[in-house]
Amino acid sequence: MSSRTAPRLMTLQRHLGWPQAGVMATESSPLTTHVLDTASGLPAQGLCLRLSRLEAPGQQWMELRTSYTNLDGRCPGLLTPGQIKPGTYKLSFDTERYWKERGQESFYPYVEVVFTIAKETQKFHVPLLLSPWSYTTYRGS
């Protein structure tokens, strides 16, 4: 196995929850994200992101948290169960800084994912697949 293949394999194993890859952390947060750098095939480590909620009156974004993705590209504790409430939320990812730190030019300076939470009793996972020229997101589980 090459030195480039081993970290990718271990990341995939951790993502799939294989015991030999280490125990995955228990996530008590009802809202999580996971960013994968599809250009390298590795987690997007150290990516700055901001979580905001749309607040009335005036429909202004209120920033709830600024955080960074961990070694596995995850940001597990975005909200505590008591902080989540129905409404419109936004995750803003600072992709320009992420790519600049890697010496890479990119097209999107930031990615904003706006989503609605209808029931505070559910869990929400917002993955982001990221390259310098594109991104994809979806509601994960």
BELFEN-V608389 format. One line per field, one symbol per residue. ss: DSSP state (a for helix, b for strand, c for the rest). psi: psi as a letter, one per 20 degrees, with the letter a starting at -180 (. if undefined). burial: 1 if it has 16 or more other ideal C-beta (glycine too) atoms within 10 Angstrom, else 0. A space follows every 10 residues. Layout:
BEGIN
ss->???
psi->???
burial->???
END
This chain:
BEGIN
ss->ccaaaaaaaa aaaaaaccaa accccccccc bbbbbbbccc cbbccccbbb bbbbbccccb bbbbbbbbcc cccbbccccc ccccccbbbb bbbcaaaaaa accccccccc bbbbbbbccc cccbbbbbbb bccbbbbbbb c
psi->prhhhghggh gggghikphi jqpqqpoipi prqpppoihi jrqnpjppqp pqqpqqrilq pophqprqqa hjjqnhlhqq hihpqqaprp pppmhggghg ijkpqrgohr ppoprpohpi irqppnqppp riirqqrroa .
burial->0000000000 1001100000 0000000011 1111111110 0111001111 1110000000 1001001010 0111110110 0001000011 1111100110 0000010100 1010001000 0001111101 1100101000 0
END
